[in-house]
């Protein structure tokens, strides 16, 4: 049984979040929280909140033991792109793509 949590439309690029996702995939939940708290990255703070939410869902909704939880799945998918722009030299227009992400974290209990 897996408990999951997701954050949709996070204002950070998926490429930046994937780097941090690789740090916690497959680790114990408490160890993953420690790694995320000590990673100086905006996406690490977002992932920390989603991981805490997944652990709370596991404990409250599925009555799993918090000491046995590990990160079973971490996925990041691109969300919609906000298209903005600015004026550049010689009367031209330069597009700016503000990317968003959907972050999904699932935790499961370790088998004894």
BALUMVEX-338874 format. One record per residue: x, y, z of N, C-alpha, C, CB in turn; residue in three letters. Coordinates in nm, 3 decimals. Glycine has a CB too. Layout:
REM residues N
<nx = X, ny = Y, nz = Z, cax = X, cay = Y, caz = Z, cx = X, cy = Y, cz = Z, cbx = X, cby = Y, cbz = Z, dolo = ala>
...
***
This chain:
REM residues 112
<nx = 0.084, ny = -0.118, nz = 0.000, cax = 0.000, cay = 0.000, caz = 0.000, cx = 0.088, cy = 0.124, cz = 0.000, cbx = -0.095, cby = 0.000, cbz = 0.121, dolo = unk>
<nx = 0.052, ny = 0.220, nz = -0.081, cax = 0.127, cay = 0.344, caz = -0.091, cx = 0.039, cy = 0.461, cz = -0.050, cbx = 0.181, cby = 0.364, cbz = -0.234, dolo = unk>
<nx = 0.098, ny = 0.557, nz = 0.014, cax = 0.032, cay = 0.684, caz = 0.042, cx = 0.104, cy = 0.789, cz = -0.041, cbx = 0.034, cby = 0.719, cbz = 0.196, dolo = unk>
<nx = 0.029, ny = 0.877, nz = -0.102, cax = 0.093, cay = 0.975, caz = -0.188, cx = 0.041, cy = 1.115, cz = -0.163, cbx = 0.072, cby = 0.938, cbz = -0.333, dolo = unk>
<nx = 0.118, ny = 1.210, nz = -0.210, cax = 0.081, cay = 1.350, caz = -0.205, cx = 0.138, cy = 1.416, cz = -0.329, cbx = 0.134, cby = 1.420, cbz = -0.073, dolo = unk>
<nx = 0.072, ny = 1.521, nz = -0.373, cax = 0.123, cay = 1.590, caz = -0.491, cx = 0.102, cy = 1.740, cz = -0.479, cbx = 0.056, cby = 1.538, cbz = -0.616, dolo = unk>
<nx = 0.191, ny = 1.812, nz = -0.541, cax = 0.177, cay = 1.956, caz = -0.553, cx = 0.172, cy = 1.986, cz = -0.701, cbx = 0.293, cby = 2.034, cbz = -0.482, dolo = unk>
<nx = 0.069, ny = 2.057, nz = -0.740, cax = 0.053, cay = 2.089, caz = -0.881, cx = 0.081, cy = 2.236, cz = -0.903, cbx = -0.088, cby = 2.052, cbz = -0.930, dolo = unk>
<nx = 0.127, ny = 2.268, nz = -1.021, cax = 0.153, cay = 2.405, caz = -1.065, cx = 0.259, cy = 2.475, cz = -0.979, cbx = 0.024, cby = 2.485, cbz = -1.062, dolo = unk>
<nx = 0.361, ny = 2.404, nz = -0.936, cax = 0.471, cay = 2.464, caz = -0.860, cx = 0.554, cy = 2.549, cz = -0.956, cbx = 0.560, cby = 2.354, cbz = -0.790, dolo = unk>
<nx = 0.587, ny = 2.670, nz = -0.916, cax = 0.657, cay = 2.763, caz = -1.004, cx = 0.808, cy = 2.740, cz = -1.001, cbx = 0.626, cby = 2.907, cbz = -0.965, dolo = unk>
<nx = 0.849, ny = 2.623, nz = -1.045, cax = 0.989, cay = 2.589, caz = -1.059, cx = 0.999, cy = 2.494, cz = -1.177, cbx = 1.049, cby = 2.526, cbz = -0.926, dolo = unk>
<nx = 1.110, ny = 2.498, nz = -1.248, cax = 1.121, cay = 2.416, caz = -1.368, cx = 1.139, cy = 2.269, cz = -1.330, cbx = 1.239, cby = 2.463, cbz = -1.455, dolo = unk>
<nx = 1.084, ny = 2.178, nz = -1.408, cax = 1.098, cay = 2.036, caz = -1.379, cx = 1.243, cy = 1.988, cz = -1.377, cbx = 1.020, cby = 1.955, cbz = -1.479, dolo = unk>
<nx = 1.326, ny = 2.048, nz = -1.458, cax = 1.466, cay = 2.008, caz = -1.465, cx = 1.537, cy = 2.030, cz = -1.331, cbx = 1.538, cby = 2.085, cbz = -1.576, dolo = unk>
<nx = 1.504, ny = 2.140, nz = -1.264, cax = 1.568, cay = 2.170, caz = -1.135, cx = 1.517, cy = 2.078, cz = -1.025, cbx = 1.544, cby = 2.316, cbz = -1.097, dolo = unk>
<nx = 1.391, ny = 2.039, nz = -1.033, cax = 1.334, cay = 1.952, caz = -0.930, cx = 1.387, cy = 1.809, cz = -0.946, cbx = 1.180, cby = 1.952, cbz = -0.937, dolo = unk>
<nx = 1.409, ny = 1.765, nz = -1.068, cax = 1.456, cay = 1.628, caz = -1.091, cx = 1.592, cy = 1.602, cz = -1.029, cbx = 1.462, cby = 1.600, cbz = -1.240, dolo = unk>
<nx = 1.676, ny = 1.705, nz = -1.025, cax = 1.808, cay = 1.691, caz = -0.964, cx = 1.794, cy = 1.656, cz = -0.817, cbx = 1.890, cby = 1.819, cbz = -0.981, dolo = unk>
<nx = 1.701, ny = 1.722, nz = -0.748, cax = 1.680, cay = 1.698, caz = -0.606, cx = 1.604, cy = 1.566, cz = -0.583, cbx = 1.604, cby = 1.815, cbz = -0.542, dolo = unk>
<nx = 1.517, ny = 1.529, nz = -0.675, cax = 1.442, cay = 1.404, caz = -0.664, cx = 1.536, cy = 1.284, cz = -0.659, cbx = 1.344, cby = 1.389, cbz = -0.781, dolo = unk>
<nx = 1.642, ny = 1.289, nz = -0.736, cax = 1.736, cay = 1.178, caz = -0.739, cx = 1.808, cy = 1.158, cz = -0.606, cbx = 1.838, cby = 1.200, cbz = -0.849, dolo = unk>
<nx = 1.813, ny = 1.264, nz = -0.523, cax = 1.880, cay = 1.253, caz = -0.394, cx = 1.800, cy = 1.168, cz = -0.294, cbx = 1.904, cby = 1.391, cbz = -0.336, dolo = unk>
<nx = 1.665, ny = 1.168, nz = -0.306, cax = 1.583, cay = 1.103, caz = -0.203, cx = 1.514, cy = 0.976, cz = -0.249, cbx = 1.479, cby = 1.199, cbz = -0.154, dolo = unk>
<nx = 1.520, ny = 0.944, nz = -0.375, cax = 1.447, cay = 0.827, caz = -0.426, cx = 1.498, cy = 0.699, cz = -0.362, cbx = 1.461, cby = 0.818, cbz = -0.579, dolo = unk>
<nx = 1.406, ny = 0.623, nz = -0.298, cax = 1.441, cay = 0.495, caz = -0.237, cx = 1.494, cy = 0.503, cz = -0.096, cbx = 1.541, cby = 0.428, cbz = -0.320, dolo = unk>
<nx = 1.509, ny = 0.623, nz = -0.040, cax = 1.564, cay = 0.639, caz = 0.094, cx = 1.453, cy = 0.632, cz = 0.200, cbx = 1.640, cby = 0.771, cbz = 0.105, dolo = unk>
<nx = 1.494, ny = 0.612, nz = 0.327, cax = 1.398, cay = 0.619, caz = 0.438, cx = 1.340, cy = 0.759, cz = 0.444, cbx = 1.466, cby = 0.582, cbz = 0.573, dolo = unk>
<nx = 1.217, ny = 0.769, nz = 0.492, cax = 1.148, cay = 0.898, caz = 0.494, cx = 1.220, cy = 0.999, cz = 0.584, cbx = 1.004, cby = 0.880, cbz = 0.539, dolo = unk>
<nx = 1.265, ny = 0.955, nz = 0.701, cax = 1.333, cay = 1.048, caz = 0.792, cx = 1.467, cy = 1.093, cz = 0.735, cbx = 1.354, cby = 0.981, cbz = 0.929, dolo = unk>
<nx = 1.540, ny = 1.003, nz = 0.672, cax = 1.667, cay = 1.039, caz = 0.609, cx = 1.643, cy = 1.136, cz = 0.493, cbx = 1.741, cby = 0.913, cbz = 0.559, dolo = unk>
<nx = 1.539, ny = 1.111, nz = 0.415, cax = 1.505, cay = 1.199, caz = 0.303, cx = 1.469, cy = 1.338, cz = 0.351, cbx = 1.390, cby = 1.140, cbz = 0.221, dolo = unk>
<nx = 1.396, ny = 1.347, nz = 0.463, cax = 1.362, cay = 1.478, caz = 0.519, cx = 1.488, cy = 1.553, cz = 0.561, cbx = 1.267, cby = 1.464, cbz = 0.638, dolo = unk>
<nx = 1.582, ny = 1.481, nz = 0.622, cax = 1.707, cay = 1.544, caz = 0.662, cx = 1.788, cy = 1.594, cz = 0.543, cbx = 1.790, cby = 1.447, cbz = 0.741, dolo = unk>
<nx = 1.790, ny = 1.515, nz = 0.436, cax = 1.862, cay = 1.555, caz = 0.315, cx = 1.800, cy = 1.681, cz = 0.257, cbx = 1.862, cby = 1.441, cbz = 0.211, dolo = unk>
<nx = 1.666, ny = 1.684, nz = 0.251, cax = 1.598, cay = 1.799, caz = 0.191, cx = 1.613, cy = 1.924, cz = 0.275, cbx = 1.450, cby = 1.767, cbz = 0.171, dolo = unk>
<nx = 1.615, ny = 1.909, nz = 0.408, cax = 1.631, cay = 2.026, caz = 0.493, cx = 1.769, cy = 2.088, cz = 0.480, cbx = 1.605, cby = 1.989, cbz = 0.638, dolo = unk>
<nx = 1.870, ny = 2.009, nz = 0.444, cax = 2.006, cay = 2.059, caz = 0.434, cx = 2.050, cy = 2.084, cz = 0.290, cbx = 2.100, cby = 1.962, cbz = 0.498, dolo = unk>
<nx = 1.957, ny = 2.080, nz = 0.197, cax = 1.989, cay = 2.109, caz = 0.057, cx = 1.949, cy = 2.253, cz = 0.027, cbx = 1.917, cby = 2.009, cbz = -0.039, dolo = unk>
<nx = 2.045, ny = 2.339, nz = -0.009, cax = 2.013, cay = 2.481, caz = -0.031, cx = 1.955, cy = 2.505, cz = -0.169, cbx = 2.138, cby = 2.567, cbz = -0.012, dolo = unk>
<nx = 1.829, ny = 2.471, nz = -0.184, cax = 1.766, cay = 2.476, caz = -0.315, cx = 1.618, cy = 2.506, cz = -0.296, cbx = 1.788, cby = 2.342, cbz = -0.393, dolo = unk>
<nx = 1.561, ny = 2.588, nz = -0.380, cax = 1.418, cay = 2.620, caz = -0.368, cx = 1.332, cy = 2.496, cz = -0.389, cbx = 1.380, cby = 2.729, cbz = -0.470, dolo = unk>
<nx = 1.371, ny = 2.412, nz = -0.483, cax = 1.293, cay = 2.292, caz = -0.509, cx = 1.301, cy = 2.191, cz = -0.395, cbx = 1.339, cby = 2.228, cbz = -0.638, dolo = unk>
<nx = 1.408, ny = 2.195, nz = -0.317, cax = 1.419, cay = 2.106, caz = -0.201, cx = 1.315, cy = 2.143, cz = -0.096, cbx = 1.561, cby = 2.113, cbz = -0.140, dolo = unk>
<nx = 1.288, ny = 2.271, nz = -0.079, cax = 1.186, cay = 2.314, caz = 0.016, cx = 1.047, cy = 2.269, cz = -0.029, cbx = 1.190, cby = 2.467, cbz = 0.032, dolo = unk>
<nx = 1.021, ny = 2.276, nz = -0.159, cax = 0.892, cay = 2.229, caz = -0.211, cx = 0.877, cy = 2.079, cz = -0.193, cbx = 0.877, cby = 2.267, cbz = -0.360, dolo = unk>
<nx = 0.983, ny = 2.004, nz = -0.224, cax = 0.980, cay = 1.859, caz = -0.209, cx = 0.963, cy = 1.818, cz = -0.063, cbx = 1.107, cby = 1.797, cbz = -0.266, dolo = unk>
<nx = 1.024, ny = 1.895, nz = 0.028, cax = 1.012, cay = 1.865, caz = 0.170, cx = 0.866, cy = 1.873, cz = 0.215, cbx = 1.100, cby = 1.962, cbz = 0.253, dolo = unk>
<nx = 0.796, ny = 1.977, nz = 0.170, cax = 0.656, cay = 1.992, caz = 0.208, cx = 0.570, cy = 1.879, cz = 0.153, cbx = 0.603, cby = 2.127, cbz = 0.159, dolo = unk>
<nx = 0.597, ny = 1.837, nz = 0.030, cax = 0.519, cay = 1.729, caz = -0.030, cx = 0.550, cy = 1.597, cz = 0.041, cbx = 0.550, cby = 1.718, cbz = -0.181, dolo = unk>
<nx = 0.677, ny = 1.573, nz = 0.076, cax = 0.715, cay = 1.451, caz = 0.147, cx = 0.650, cy = 1.445, cz = 0.285, cbx = 0.867, cby = 1.442, cbz = 0.160, dolo = unk>
<nx = 0.649, ny = 1.557, nz = 0.356, cax = 0.583, cay = 1.561, caz = 0.488, cx = 0.434, cy = 1.532, cz = 0.475, cbx = 0.605, cby = 1.698, cbz = 0.556, dolo = unk>
<nx = 0.373, ny = 1.583, nz = 0.371, cax = 0.231, cay = 1.559, caz = 0.348, cx = 0.204, cy = 1.412, cz = 0.317, cbx = 0.181, cby = 1.646, cbz = 0.235, dolo = unk>
<nx = 0.291, ny = 1.349, nz = 0.238, cax = 0.274, cay = 1.208, caz = 0.206, cx = 0.290, cy = 1.122, cz = 0.331, cbx = 0.376, cby = 1.165, cbz = 0.099, dolo = unk>
<nx = 0.386, ny = 1.158, nz = 0.417, cax = 0.406, cay = 1.083, caz = 0.542, cx = 0.285, cy = 1.099, cz = 0.635, cbx = 0.534, cby = 1.130, cbz = 0.614, dolo = unk>
<nx = 0.229, ny = 1.219, nz = 0.640, cax = 0.110, cay = 1.242, caz = 0.723, cx = -0.009, cy = 1.165, cz = 0.668, cbx = 0.077, cby = 1.392, cbz = 0.730, dolo = unk>
<nx = -0.022, ny = 1.159, nz = 0.536, cax = -0.130, cay = 1.080, caz = 0.475, cx = -0.115, cy = 0.933, cz = 0.510, cbx = -0.131, cby = 1.098, cbz = 0.322, dolo = unk>
<nx = 0.008, ny = 0.882, nz = 0.507, cax = 0.031, cay = 0.741, caz = 0.538, cx = -0.005, cy = 0.711, cz = 0.682, cbx = 0.178, cby = 0.704, cbz = 0.511, dolo = unk>
<nx = 0.031, ny = 0.802, nz = 0.772, cax = 0.007, cay = 0.779, caz = 0.914, cx = -0.142, cy = 0.793, cz = 0.949, cbx = 0.089, cby = 0.876, cbz = 0.998, dolo = unk>
<nx = -0.207, ny = 0.894, nz = 0.896, cax = -0.345, cay = 0.923, caz = 0.936, cx = -0.451, cy = 0.848, cz = 0.856, cbx = -0.370, cby = 1.070, cbz = 0.925, dolo = unk>
<nx = -0.428, ny = 0.832, nz = 0.726, cax = -0.531, cay = 0.770, caz = 0.642, cx = -0.516, cy = 0.618, cz = 0.630, cbx = -0.529, cby = 0.832, cbz = 0.504, dolo = unk>
<nx = -0.391, ny = 0.570, nz = 0.632, cax = -0.367, cay = 0.428, caz = 0.610, cx = -0.310, cy = 0.356, cz = 0.732, cbx = -0.274, cby = 0.410, cbz = 0.493, dolo = unk>
<nx = -0.294, ny = 0.427, nz = 0.843, cax = -0.241, cay = 0.372, caz = 0.969, cx = -0.109, cy = 0.297, cz = 0.950, cbx = -0.343, cby = 0.279, cbz = 1.031, dolo = unk>
<nx = -0.019, ny = 0.355, nz = 0.874, cax = 0.114, cay = 0.297, caz = 0.857, cx = 0.205, cy = 0.345, cz = 0.970, cbx = 0.174, cby = 0.335, cbz = 0.718, dolo = unk>
<nx = 0.308, ny = 0.267, nz = 0.998, cax = 0.404, cay = 0.302, caz = 1.101, cx = 0.503, cy = 0.405, cz = 1.045, cbx = 0.479, cby = 0.175, cbz = 1.153, dolo = unk>
<nx = 0.513, ny = 0.525, nz = 1.105, cax = 0.602, cay = 0.627, caz = 1.049, cx = 0.749, cy = 0.588, cz = 1.051, cbx = 0.585, cby = 0.756, cbz = 1.126, dolo = unk>
<nx = 0.789, ny = 0.497, nz = 1.140, cax = 0.930, cay = 0.457, caz = 1.147, cx = 0.970, cy = 0.365, cz = 1.031, cbx = 0.957, cby = 0.386, cbz = 1.279, dolo = unk>
<nx = 0.873, ny = 0.300, nz = 0.967, cax = 0.902, cay = 0.205, caz = 0.859, cx = 0.884, cy = 0.264, cz = 0.719, cbx = 0.815, cby = 0.084, cbz = 0.873, dolo = unk>
<nx = 0.853, ny = 0.392, nz = 0.710, cax = 0.823, cay = 0.451, caz = 0.580, cx = 0.950, cy = 0.477, cz = 0.500, cbx = 0.745, cby = 0.581, cbz = 0.597, dolo = unk>
<nx = 0.940, ny = 0.458, nz = 0.369, cax = 1.048, cay = 0.495, caz = 0.277, cx = 0.987, cy = 0.557, cz = 0.153, cbx = 1.135, cby = 0.371, cbz = 0.240, dolo = unk>
<nx = 1.066, ny = 0.631, nz = 0.080, cax = 1.019, cay = 0.701, caz = -0.040, cx = 1.018, cy = 0.602, cz = -0.154, cbx = 1.109, cby = 0.825, cbz = -0.074, dolo = unk>
<nx = 0.900, ny = 0.560, nz = -0.197, cax = 0.892, cay = 0.460, caz = -0.302, cx = 0.891, cy = 0.522, cz = -0.441, cbx = 0.769, cby = 0.375, cbz = -0.283, dolo = unk>
<nx = 0.825, ny = 0.634, nz = -0.456, cax = 0.815, cay = 0.697, caz = -0.587, cx = 0.828, cy = 0.849, cz = -0.574, cbx = 0.681, cby = 0.661, cbz = -0.655, dolo = unk>
<nx = 0.909, ny = 0.908, nz = -0.660, cax = 0.917, cay = 1.053, caz = -0.672, cx = 0.912, cy = 1.085, cz = -0.821, cbx = 1.048, cby = 1.111, cbz = -0.605, dolo = unk>
<nx = 0.812, ny = 1.161, nz = -0.862, cax = 0.797, cay = 1.196, caz = -1.003, cx = 0.778, cy = 1.346, cz = -1.017, cbx = 0.680, cby = 1.120, cbz = -1.066, dolo = unk>
<nx = 0.830, ny = 1.398, nz = -1.125, cax = 0.808, cay = 1.538, caz = -1.160, cx = 0.768, cy = 1.542, cz = -1.306, cbx = 0.936, cby = 1.626, cbz = -1.133, dolo = unk>
<nx = 0.656, ny = 1.605, nz = -1.333, cax = 0.610, cay = 1.621, caz = -1.470, cx = 0.592, cy = 1.769, cz = -1.498, cbx = 0.479, cby = 1.543, cbz = -1.495, dolo = unk>
<nx = 0.613, ny = 1.811, nz = -1.622, cax = 0.596, cay = 1.953, caz = -1.653, cx = 0.450, cy = 1.993, cz = -1.651, cbx = 0.657, cby = 1.985, cbz = -1.788, dolo = unk>
<nx = 0.426, ny = 2.112, nz = -1.599, cax = 0.292, cay = 2.169, caz = -1.599, cx = 0.280, cy = 2.269, cz = -1.713, cbx = 0.260, cby = 2.236, cbz = -1.462, dolo = unk>
<nx = 0.176, ny = 2.351, nz = -1.711, cax = 0.161, cay = 2.451, caz = -1.816, cx = 0.270, cy = 2.558, cz = -1.807, cbx = 0.024, cby = 2.515, cbz = -1.807, dolo = unk>
<nx = 0.301, ny = 2.616, nz = -1.922, cax = 0.405, cay = 2.718, caz = -1.930, cx = 0.339, cy = 2.855, cz = -1.938, cbx = 0.499, cby = 2.693, cbz = -2.052, dolo = unk>
<nx = 0.380, ny = 2.945, nz = -1.848, cax = 0.332, cay = 3.083, caz = -1.854, cx = 0.419, cy = 3.157, cz = -1.954, cbx = 0.335, cby = 3.152, cbz = -1.713, dolo = unk>
<nx = 0.358, ny = 3.212, nz = -2.056, cax = 0.435, cay = 3.277, caz = -2.162, cx = 0.434, cy = 3.428, cz = -2.141, cbx = 0.379, cby = 3.241, cbz = -2.302, dolo = unk>
<nx = 0.551, ny = 3.481, nz = -2.115, cax = 0.570, cay = 3.624, caz = -2.094, cx = 0.674, cy = 3.672, cz = -2.193, cbx = 0.612, cby = 3.655, cbz = -1.946, dolo = unk>
<nx = 0.701, ny = 3.801, nz = -2.195, cax = 0.802, cay = 3.851, caz = -2.287, cx = 0.850, cy = 3.989, cz = -2.247, cbx = 0.748, cby = 3.854, cbz = -2.427, dolo = unk>
<nx = 0.953, ny = 4.033, nz = -2.315, cax = 1.004, cay = 4.167, caz = -2.290, cx = 1.056, cy = 4.225, cz = -2.421, cbx = 1.115, cby = 4.165, cbz = -2.182, dolo = unk>
<nx = 1.061, ny = 4.355, nz = -2.424, cax = 1.113, cay = 4.423, caz = -2.542, cx = 1.265, cy = 4.418, cz = -2.540, cbx = 1.063, cby = 4.570, cbz = -2.547, dolo = unk>
<nx = 1.322, ny = 4.396, nz = -2.658, cax = 1.468, cay = 4.394, caz = -2.670, cx = 1.511, cy = 4.498, cz = -2.773, cbx = 1.518, cby = 4.251, cbz = -2.710, dolo = unk>
<nx = 1.634, ny = 4.493, nz = -2.813, cax = 1.691, cay = 4.595, caz = -2.902, cx = 1.623, cy = 4.595, cz = -3.039, cbx = 1.841, cby = 4.573, cbz = -2.918, dolo = unk>
<nx = 1.624, ny = 4.709, nz = -3.099, cax = 1.574, cay = 4.730, caz = -3.236, cx = 1.427, cy = 4.695, cz = -3.248, cbx = 1.655, cby = 4.648, cbz = -3.335, dolo = unk>
<nx = 1.350, ny = 4.718, nz = -3.143, cax = 1.205, cay = 4.701, caz = -3.150, cx = 1.159, cy = 4.557, cz = -3.154, cbx = 1.153, cby = 4.770, cbz = -3.268, dolo = unk>
<nx = 1.241, ny = 4.467, nz = -3.112, cax = 1.204, cay = 4.326, caz = -3.115, cx = 1.143, cy = 4.281, cz = -2.984, cbx = 1.325, cby = 4.240, cbz = -3.149, dolo = unk>
<nx = 1.088, ny = 4.162, nz = -2.987, cax = 1.023, cay = 4.103, caz = -2.870, cx = 1.093, cy = 3.972, cz = -2.838, cbx = 0.870, cby = 4.080, cbz = -2.895, dolo = unk>
<nx = 1.124, ny = 3.951, nz = -2.713, cax = 1.193, cay = 3.830, caz = -2.672, cx = 1.104, cy = 3.752, cz = -2.575, cbx = 1.330, cby = 3.863, cbz = -2.607, dolo = unk>
<nx = 1.066, ny = 3.629, nz = -2.610, cax = 0.977, cay = 3.553, caz = -2.521, cx = 1.049, cy = 3.501, cz = -2.397, cbx = 0.914, cby = 3.436, cbz = -2.598, dolo = unk>
<nx = 0.976, ny = 3.494, nz = -2.286, cax = 1.024, cay = 3.435, caz = -2.162, cx = 0.925, cy = 3.327, cz = -2.123, cbx = 1.041, cby = 3.542, cbz = -2.048, dolo = unk>
<nx = 0.973, ny = 3.204, nz = -2.105, cax = 0.886, cay = 3.093, caz = -2.066, cx = 0.903, cy = 3.067, cz = -1.917, cbx = 0.918, cby = 2.965, cbz = -2.148, dolo = unk>
<nx = 0.797, ny = 3.085, nz = -1.841, cax = 0.799, cay = 3.057, caz = -1.697, cx = 0.737, cy = 2.920, cz = -1.678, cbx = 0.722, cby = 3.168, cbz = -1.615, dolo = unk>
<nx = 0.821, ny = 2.822, nz = -1.651, cax = 0.777, cay = 2.683, caz = -1.646, cx = 0.722, cy = 2.646, cz = -1.509, cbx = 0.891, cby = 2.591, cbz = -1.683, dolo = unk>
<nx = 0.630, ny = 2.550, nz = -1.508, cax = 0.572, cay = 2.500, caz = -1.384, cx = 0.589, cy = 2.348, cz = -1.380, cbx = 0.422, cby = 2.539, cbz = -1.372, dolo = unk>
<nx = 0.571, ny = 2.292, nz = -1.259, cax = 0.591, cay = 2.149, caz = -1.238, cx = 0.478, cy = 2.090, cz = -1.156, cbx = 0.725, cby = 2.123, cbz = -1.169, dolo = unk>
<nx = 0.455, ny = 1.962, nz = -1.177, cax = 0.369, cay = 1.883, caz = -1.090, cx = 0.460, cy = 1.784, cz = -1.018, cbx = 0.253, cby = 1.811, cbz = -1.172, dolo = unk>
<nx = 0.463, ny = 1.790, nz = -0.884, cax = 0.551, cay = 1.706, caz = -0.804, cx = 0.467, cy = 1.600, cz = -0.734, cbx = 0.631, cby = 1.791, cbz = -0.700, dolo = unk>
<nx = 0.502, ny = 1.472, nz = -0.750, cax = 0.429, cay = 1.361, caz = -0.689, cx = 0.526, cy = 1.278, cz = -0.606, cbx = 0.359, cby = 1.273, cbz = -0.797, dolo = unk>
<nx = 0.491, ny = 1.257, nz = -0.479, cax = 0.574, cay = 1.176, caz = -0.389, cx = 0.486, cy = 1.068, cz = -0.328, cbx = 0.640, cby = 1.264, cbz = -0.277, dolo = unk>
<nx = 0.534, ny = 0.943, nz = -0.332, cax = 0.462, cay = 0.831, caz = -0.271, cx = 0.554, cy = 0.763, cz = -0.171, cbx = 0.413, cby = 0.729, cbz = -0.378, dolo = unk>
<nx = 0.498, ny = 0.729, nz = -0.055, cax = 0.575, cay = 0.656, caz = 0.048, cx = 0.505, cy = 0.523, cz = 0.076, cbx = 0.589, cby = 0.741, cbz = 0.180, dolo = unk>
<nx = 0.584, ny = 0.424, nz = 0.113, cax = 0.530, cay = 0.292, caz = 0.144, cx = 0.601, cy = 0.238, cz = 0.268, cbx = 0.547, cby = 0.195, cbz = 0.022, dolo = unk>
<nx = 0.544, ny = 0.133, nz = 0.327, cax = 0.604, cay = 0.070, caz = 0.443, cx = 0.704, cy = -0.036, cz = 0.398, cbx = 0.495, cby = 0.006, cbz = 0.534, dolo = unk>
<nx = 0.817, ny = -0.042, nz = 0.468, cax = 0.915, cay = -0.147, caz = 0.439, cx = 0.865, cy = -0.279, cz = 0.493, cbx = 1.053, cby = -0.112, cbz = 0.499, dolo = unk>
<nx = 0.892, ny = -0.382, nz = 0.416, cax = 0.855, cay = -0.517, caz = 0.462, cx = 0.955, cy = -0.562, cz = 0.568, cbx = 0.853, cby = -0.619, cbz = 0.342, dolo = unk>
<nx = 0.908, ny = -0.634, nz = 0.664, cax = 0.995, cay = -0.677, caz = 0.776, cx = 1.086, cy = -0.785, cz = 0.734, cbx = 0.914, cby = -0.722, cbz = 0.894, dolo = unk>
***
